[in-house]
Amino acid sequence: MFAKRQSALAAAAGAPPEPRSRVAMDPVLNALKKPPVAAGAAGAFVIGAAALFVAVLGDPRAGAPTASAVLERPSAADVAPTGAEAFGFSGLDIYQDLGPIDPALMGEEGAGMTGEALITLPDGASVASGQGFSAPVRAPSNPLPKAPIAGLFQPGPNGPLPRIAADGRVPAQAYARPFRSNGKPMVALVVGGLGLNTATTRAAIERLPAEVTLSFVPYAEGLQTWIDLARAHGHEVMIELPMEPTGYPDNDPGPYTLLFSGGADDVAVKLDWLLARATGYFGVTNYLGDRFATSDEGVSALMTNLRQRGLAFLDDGSMRRRPGAFARASADRVVDEEQTPAAILRQFNALEAAAKTNGAALGTGFSYPVTVEAAARWTAGLEARGLQLAPASAMTRRPGR
């Protein structure tokens, strides 16, 4: 037995060995003939080759120039701020004296805030996300009588028109907010452009003191409703008259614009439409009109009509040299030609200085959220600074008086 096994080993030892590569590779070659295996192997080969290339030669982009940057949203100071952002700036601390909004004063508006994010501003006031205002809503103060007042209107082709009553009462006085001077320098403010935007109109009516005069656009939908609401909150109101500016008609104030070339008859017809849009206003003001202001005939016809109807006329300062109407006043400053909180507060400071020098000063502004917010903050501290806030009607003077 042993001899046979030894002979077998000897025979095997003496025979030439079978090639190892042939034996080892046959299973591999058979597997590679299968398409899925072949595809996988090809992919592995490419990845492996790339890894080997990087390992030996390094990162192929290593010699290229590179740079990195941190992307950030622009800060609030880089864009025009909303009213709620107006007092988040340093250097305005003297006006930051209002506390948080009282939910009890928010009424229906407060009910709509449920579920919204509440943002606390640097001065402690709060504002719901999506709002443009942080000044608190004010409770109605000394509401004015509901318009129209008997005897102060007459039928017109487009609706009721203001008139002087048979007993001598005039709209310029009957619809004005009552005022009594306390002897301090007086400042007044007119906020205009109201009635077209619901949010800003409600904010001006509900968040500004009753002594601030509000001016409405004649084209506003539901104009009488807005005027009634404003008077219920104690604000006296005016109607804005569109007047021809430089660049008309490319710069067009709207339908029924009083034109430089219109003449007395054209002015009368357009006033019949504009003044009949609502009742309850003590006077009117200009909207644009630097071109119309140079028309002697047009301006004379306007003032005569207003005087006959017992209406006051207040302008933004551009028609200062034009007398007439039942009562007159011109603004000393437009407070928001530059719509930033710092610029508006500078104008308010200048208005205060003028009042202390001259005894009284009148400013006008537009109902931008930042203007309404700034006005709410500014008016809150007037008494402490030795001034009295007055309605604009208190600044008017009768011709010859």
C-alpha positions as CSV (number, residue, x, y, z in Angstrom):
1,M,0.0,0.0,0.0
2,F,2.7,2.3,0.9
3,A,4.6,1.4,-2.2
4,K,1.6,2.3,-4.5
5,R,1.1,5.7,-2.8
6,Q,4.8,6.5,-3.1
7,S,4.7,5.6,-6.8
8,A,1.8,7.9,-7.3
9,L,3.5,10.8,-5.7
10,A,6.7,10.0,-7.7
11,A,4.7,9.9,-10.9
12,A,3.0,13.2,-10.0
13,A,6.3,14.8,-9.1
14,G,7.8,13.8,-12.3
15,A,5.0,15.1,-14.5
16,P,5.1,18.8,-15.7
17,P,2.9,21.1,-13.5
18,E,-0.4,22.4,-15.0
19,P,-0.2,26.3,-15.4
20,R,-1.7,28.1,-12.3
21,S,-2.9,31.1,-14.3
22,R,-5.1,28.9,-16.4
23,V,-6.6,27.1,-13.4
24,A,-7.2,30.4,-11.4
25,M,-8.6,32.6,-14.2
26,D,-11.1,30.2,-15.7
27,P,-13.9,31.0,-13.1
28,V,-13.2,34.7,-13.4
29,L,-13.3,34.7,-17.2
30,N,-16.5,32.7,-17.2
31,A,-18.1,35.3,-14.8
32,L,-17.0,38.2,-16.9
33,K,-18.9,36.8,-19.8
34,K,-22.1,37.7,-18.0
35,P,-23.2,41.3,-19.0
36,P,-24.1,42.7,-15.5
37,V,-20.8,41.5,-14.0
38,A,-18.9,43.0,-16.9
39,A,-20.5,46.4,-16.5
40,G,-19.8,46.5,-12.8
41,A,-16.3,45.5,-13.3
42,A,-15.8,48.2,-15.9
43,G,-17.1,50.8,-13.4
44,A,-14.9,49.6,-10.6
45,F,-11.9,49.8,-12.9
46,V,-12.6,53.4,-13.8
47,I,-13.0,54.5,-10.2
48,G,-9.9,52.6,-9.2
49,A,-7.9,54.2,-11.9
50,A,-9.1,57.7,-10.9
51,A,-8.2,57.0,-7.3
52,L,-4.8,55.8,-8.3
53,F,-4.2,58.9,-10.4
54,V,-5.0,61.2,-7.6
55,A,-3.0,59.3,-5.1
56,V,0.1,59.3,-7.3
57,L,-0.2,62.8,-8.9
58,G,-2.2,64.7,-6.4
59,D,-5.4,66.8,-6.8
60,P,-5.6,67.9,-10.5
61,R,-7.2,71.2,-9.3
62,A,-4.6,71.9,-6.6
63,G,-2.8,74.4,-8.7
64,A,-5.9,76.4,-9.8
65,P,-6.8,79.6,-7.9
66,T,-9.7,79.3,-5.5
67,A,-11.9,81.6,-3.4
68,S,-14.7,81.4,-0.9
69,A,-17.4,83.8,0.2
70,V,-20.1,84.0,2.9
71,L,-23.5,84.9,1.5
72,E,-25.8,87.0,3.8
73,R,-29.1,88.7,3.4
74,P,-28.9,92.5,3.2
75,S,-29.6,94.1,6.5
76,A,-32.7,96.2,7.2
77,A,-30.6,99.4,6.9
78,D,-29.7,98.6,3.3
79,V,-33.3,98.8,2.1
80,A,-36.2,101.2,2.7
81,P,-37.6,100.3,6.1
82,T,-41.2,99.7,6.9
83,G,-42.9,101.5,9.7
84,A,-42.2,98.6,12.1
85,E,-38.5,98.9,11.3
86,A,-38.4,102.7,11.7
87,F,-37.1,102.7,15.3
88,G,-34.7,99.8,15.2
89,F,-31.9,102.3,14.4
90,S,-29.4,103.7,16.8
91,G,-29.4,107.4,17.5
92,L,-33.2,107.7,17.6
93,D,-33.7,106.9,21.3
94,I,-35.5,110.1,22.2
95,Y,-38.5,108.9,20.2
96,Q,-38.5,105.3,21.6
97,D,-41.0,105.8,24.4
98,L,-44.0,103.7,23.5
99,G,-44.7,100.5,25.2
100,P,-46.0,97.2,23.8
101,I,-49.3,97.1,22.0
102,D,-52.3,96.6,24.3
103,P,-54.3,93.6,22.9
104,A,-57.4,95.1,24.4
105,L,-57.2,98.0,22.0
106,M,-56.6,95.9,18.9
107,G,-60.3,95.0,18.3
108,E,-61.0,93.1,15.2
109,E,-57.5,93.8,13.9
110,G,-56.0,92.1,16.9
111,A,-58.2,89.0,16.4
112,G,-56.5,88.6,13.0
113,M,-53.1,88.2,14.6
114,T,-53.7,84.7,15.9
115,G,-51.0,82.3,14.7
116,E,-48.7,85.0,13.4
117,A,-45.1,85.4,14.6
118,L,-44.7,88.3,17.1
119,I,-41.6,90.4,16.8
120,T,-40.4,92.5,19.7
121,L,-38.6,95.7,18.5
122,P,-35.6,97.2,20.2
123,D,-37.8,99.8,22.0
124,G,-40.1,97.2,23.5
125,A,-43.0,97.6,21.1
126,S,-44.4,94.5,19.4
127,V,-45.6,93.9,15.8
128,A,-47.1,90.9,14.2
129,S,-45.2,89.5,11.2
130,G,-46.5,91.0,7.9
131,Q,-47.6,94.3,9.5
132,G,-46.0,97.6,8.7
133,F,-46.7,99.3,12.0
134,S,-45.8,98.9,15.6
135,A,-47.4,102.0,17.2
136,P,-50.4,100.9,19.3
137,V,-54.0,101.4,18.2
138,R,-55.6,104.3,20.0
139,A,-59.0,104.3,21.5
140,P,-61.3,106.8,19.7
141,S,-60.9,110.2,21.2
142,N,-63.6,112.9,21.2
143,P,-65.4,111.8,18.1
144,L,-66.6,114.5,15.7
145,P,-70.3,114.8,14.7
146,K,-71.4,112.5,11.9
147,A,-71.5,114.2,8.5
148,P,-73.3,115.8,6.8
149,I,-74.4,118.4,9.2
150,A,-77.8,119.9,8.4
151,G,-77.6,123.2,6.5
152,L,-74.1,122.7,5.3
153,F,-74.8,120.9,2.1
154,Q,-76.9,121.3,-1.1
155,P,-77.7,119.0,-4.0
156,G,-75.3,119.0,-6.9
157,P,-75.1,117.2,-10.2
158,N,-72.9,114.5,-8.8
159,G,-74.0,114.5,-5.1
160,P,-74.2,116.8,-2.2
161,L,-71.9,119.9,-2.3
162,P,-70.7,121.9,0.7
163,R,-72.3,125.3,1.3
164,I,-72.5,128.1,3.8
165,A,-75.6,127.6,6.0
166,A,-78.3,130.2,6.2
167,D,-77.3,131.0,9.7
168,G,-73.7,131.8,8.7
169,R,-72.1,128.5,9.7
170,V,-69.4,127.3,7.3
171,P,-67.9,123.9,6.7
172,A,-64.4,125.3,7.4
173,Q,-65.4,125.7,11.0
174,A,-68.2,123.2,11.6
175,Y,-66.2,120.2,10.3
176,A,-62.9,121.3,11.9
177,R,-61.7,119.7,15.1
178,P,-62.3,122.0,18.1
179,F,-59.1,123.4,19.5
180,R,-58.0,125.7,22.3
181,S,-54.4,126.9,22.6
182,N,-52.6,126.4,25.9
183,G,-50.1,129.1,25.1
184,K,-47.3,126.7,24.0
185,P,-45.8,126.8,20.5
186,M,-48.1,124.8,18.2
187,V,-47.3,122.2,15.6
188,A,-49.7,120.6,13.2
189,L,-49.4,117.7,10.8
190,V,-51.4,116.6,7.7
191,V,-51.1,113.0,6.6
192,G,-52.4,112.6,3.0
193,G,-52.8,110.0,0.3
194,L,-55.4,108.1,2.3
195,G,-58.2,105.9,1.1
196,L,-56.4,103.8,-1.5
197,N,-54.5,101.4,0.7
198,T,-56.6,99.8,3.4
199,A,-53.7,99.0,5.8
200,T,-52.1,102.4,5.8
201,T,-55.5,104.2,5.9
202,R,-56.6,102.2,9.0
203,A,-53.2,102.7,10.6
204,A,-53.4,106.5,10.2
205,I,-56.9,106.7,11.5
206,E,-56.4,104.3,14.5
207,R,-52.7,104.9,15.5
208,L,-52.3,108.7,15.1
209,P,-53.5,111.2,17.7
210,A,-56.9,112.7,16.9
211,E,-55.2,116.1,16.5
212,V,-53.4,114.9,13.3
213,T,-55.4,116.0,10.2
214,L,-56.1,113.4,7.6
215,S,-56.3,114.0,3.8
216,F,-58.1,111.6,1.5
217,V,-57.8,110.9,-2.2
218,P,-61.1,111.7,-4.0
219,Y,-60.9,108.5,-6.1
220,A,-60.9,106.2,-3.1
221,E,-63.5,103.5,-3.0
222,G,-65.8,103.8,0.0
223,L,-64.5,107.4,0.6
224,Q,-67.4,108.4,2.8
225,T,-67.0,105.3,5.0
226,W,-63.3,106.2,5.5
227,I,-64.2,109.8,6.4
228,D,-66.9,108.7,8.8
229,L,-64.4,106.4,10.5
230,A,-61.7,109.1,10.7
231,R,-64.2,111.6,12.2
232,A,-65.4,108.9,14.7
233,H,-61.8,108.7,15.9
234,G,-61.7,112.5,16.3
235,H,-59.7,113.4,13.1
236,E,-60.7,116.4,11.0
237,V,-60.4,115.6,7.3
238,M,-59.7,117.2,3.9
239,I,-60.1,116.2,0.3
240,E,-57.2,116.3,-2.1
241,L,-57.7,118.2,-5.4
242,P,-55.6,116.8,-8.3
243,M,-53.8,119.7,-10.1
244,E,-51.7,119.8,-13.2
245,P,-48.0,119.3,-12.5
246,T,-45.0,119.8,-14.7
247,G,-44.8,117.0,-17.3
248,Y,-48.5,116.5,-17.6
249,P,-50.0,114.3,-19.1
250,D,-47.1,111.9,-18.7
251,N,-47.2,112.8,-15.0
252,D,-51.0,112.5,-14.6
253,P,-52.6,113.0,-11.1
254,G,-55.9,111.4,-12.3
255,P,-59.4,112.2,-13.7
256,Y,-60.8,115.7,-13.2
257,T,-57.4,117.2,-12.8
258,L,-57.5,121.0,-12.6
259,L,-55.6,122.2,-15.7
260,F,-53.5,125.2,-16.3
261,S,-55.4,125.9,-19.6
262,G,-58.8,124.9,-18.3
263,G,-60.2,128.3,-17.3
264,A,-62.9,129.2,-14.8
265,D,-65.7,127.1,-16.3
266,D,-63.5,124.0,-16.4
267,V,-62.5,124.5,-12.8
268,A,-66.1,124.8,-11.7
269,V,-67.2,121.7,-13.5
270,K,-64.4,119.6,-12.1
271,L,-64.9,120.9,-8.6
272,D,-68.6,119.9,-8.8
273,W,-67.4,116.3,-9.3
274,L,-64.5,116.4,-6.8
275,L,-66.3,118.1,-3.9
276,A,-69.3,115.8,-4.3
277,R,-67.3,112.7,-3.6
278,A,-68.0,112.9,0.1
279,T,-69.1,115.2,2.9
280,G,-67.6,116.1,6.3
281,Y,-64.3,117.8,5.2
282,F,-63.4,121.3,6.5
283,G,-61.2,122.1,3.5
284,V,-59.2,120.9,0.6
285,T,-55.5,120.6,-0.3
286,N,-53.5,120.3,-3.5
287,Y,-52.2,117.0,-5.0
288,L,-49.2,118.1,-7.1
289,G,-50.1,121.2,-9.1
290,D,-46.9,123.3,-9.6
291,R,-48.0,124.0,-13.2
292,F,-51.6,124.8,-12.3
293,A,-50.4,127.2,-9.6
294,T,-49.0,129.5,-12.3
295,S,-52.4,130.0,-13.9
296,D,-53.9,133.2,-12.5
297,E,-57.3,132.5,-14.0
298,G,-57.4,128.9,-12.8
299,V,-56.2,129.6,-9.2
300,S,-58.5,132.6,-8.9
301,A,-61.5,130.5,-10.0
302,L,-60.6,127.8,-7.5
303,M,-60.2,130.2,-4.6
304,T,-63.5,132.0,-5.4
305,N,-65.4,128.7,-5.5
306,L,-63.9,127.6,-2.2
307,R,-64.6,130.9,-0.5
308,Q,-68.3,130.8,-1.7
309,R,-68.7,127.3,-0.2
310,G,-67.0,128.2,3.1
311,L,-64.1,125.8,2.6
312,A,-60.5,126.2,3.7
313,F,-57.5,125.6,1.4
314,L,-54.2,124.2,2.7
315,D,-51.3,123.6,0.3
316,D,-48.0,121.8,0.7
317,G,-46.1,125.0,0.5
318,S,-46.0,125.2,-3.3
319,M,-48.8,127.8,-3.4
320,R,-47.9,129.9,-0.5
321,R,-48.2,133.2,-2.4
322,R,-51.7,132.4,-3.6
323,P,-54.3,134.0,-1.3
324,G,-58.0,133.2,-1.3
325,A,-60.6,130.6,-0.1
326,F,-62.6,131.0,3.1
327,A,-59.5,130.3,5.1
328,R,-55.8,129.7,4.2
329,A,-52.7,128.0,5.3
330,S,-49.4,126.7,3.7
331,A,-47.2,124.0,5.0
332,D,-43.8,124.9,6.3
333,R,-42.3,121.5,5.5
334,V,-43.0,118.3,3.7
335,V,-41.7,115.8,6.2
336,D,-41.1,112.7,4.1
337,E,-39.6,113.7,0.8
338,E,-36.8,111.3,1.9
339,Q,-38.5,108.2,3.1
340,T,-36.1,107.1,5.9
341,P,-36.8,107.3,9.6
342,A,-33.8,109.4,10.3
343,A,-34.6,111.9,7.5
344,I,-38.3,112.2,8.7
345,L,-37.3,112.8,12.3
346,R,-34.9,115.5,11.1
347,Q,-37.8,117.2,9.4
348,F,-39.9,116.8,12.6
349,N,-37.1,118.4,14.6
350,A,-37.0,121.3,12.1
351,L,-40.7,121.7,12.4
352,E,-40.4,121.9,16.2
353,A,-37.7,124.6,15.9
354,A,-39.9,126.6,13.5
355,A,-42.8,126.4,15.9
356,K,-40.6,127.6,18.8
357,T,-39.3,130.5,16.7
358,N,-42.6,131.5,15.1
359,G,-45.2,130.3,17.5
360,A,-46.7,127.7,15.1
361,A,-45.6,125.4,12.3
362,L,-47.4,123.1,9.9
363,G,-46.0,120.0,8.2
364,T,-47.4,117.6,5.6
365,G,-46.6,114.0,4.7
366,F,-47.8,111.0,2.8
367,S,-49.2,107.9,4.4
368,Y,-46.1,105.7,4.0
369,P,-45.8,103.2,6.8
370,V,-42.6,104.8,7.9
371,T,-44.2,108.2,8.0
372,V,-47.2,107.0,10.0
373,E,-44.9,105.2,12.5
374,A,-42.6,108.1,12.8
375,A,-45.5,110.5,13.3
376,A,-47.0,108.3,16.1
377,R,-43.7,108.3,17.9
378,W,-43.0,112.0,17.4
379,T,-46.4,113.2,18.5
380,A,-46.2,111.1,21.7
381,G,-43.4,113.2,23.1
382,L,-44.4,116.7,22.0
383,E,-45.9,117.8,25.3
384,A,-42.8,116.8,27.2
385,R,-40.8,119.0,24.8
386,G,-42.9,122.0,25.4
387,L,-45.1,122.0,22.3
388,Q,-48.8,121.6,21.7
389,L,-50.2,119.4,18.9
390,A,-52.9,121.2,17.0
391,P,-55.2,120.2,14.1
392,A,-54.3,121.8,10.8
393,S,-57.5,123.9,10.8
394,A,-56.0,125.8,13.8
395,M,-53.3,127.1,11.4
396,T,-55.7,128.6,8.9
397,R,-56.3,132.3,8.7
398,R,-59.2,134.2,7.2
399,P,-58.0,136.6,4.4
400,G,-57.6,140.1,5.9
401,R,-57.5,138.8,9.5
